[in-house]
Amino acid sequence: MSKDDAAVRRMAELLRAGAKMLQETCPICKTPLFELKGGDVICPRCNRRVFIVKDEAERRSVLTSLTVQGIEETVASKLEALNERLKMCDDLDEMYDILRLIIAALDVIERAKKLQR
């Protein structure tokens, strides 16, 4: 199956699922974009989420939000690693250091959530 056939098949699936085809096209591949029921906009060919912005201020806002979200995801994965280290830790000094890092990571996640509101 060619990439074009796969994209057309994906578009049909999106329409059957209740998505709405938009007049805007993907900035990468120029395929029509689709708005899902939840409000997200995706490109069926690139299989990526796309953000439609009206002006520079809105573009900066979206970029900031994505950056904050990325930071939150990165810190959450580091938090998982710290938790694993804490489980294996027997040394009290090392445990104290790990717990300080966990508290700092939780603080960053809390601040990221506040920024996203």
Secondary structure, DSSP 8 states (H G I E B T S, - for coil): --HHHHHHHHHHHHHHTT-EEEEEE-TTT--EEEE-TTS-EEETTTTEEE---SSHHHHHHHHHHHHHHHHHHHHHHHHHHHHHHHHH---HHHHHHHHHHHHHHHHHHHHHHHHH-
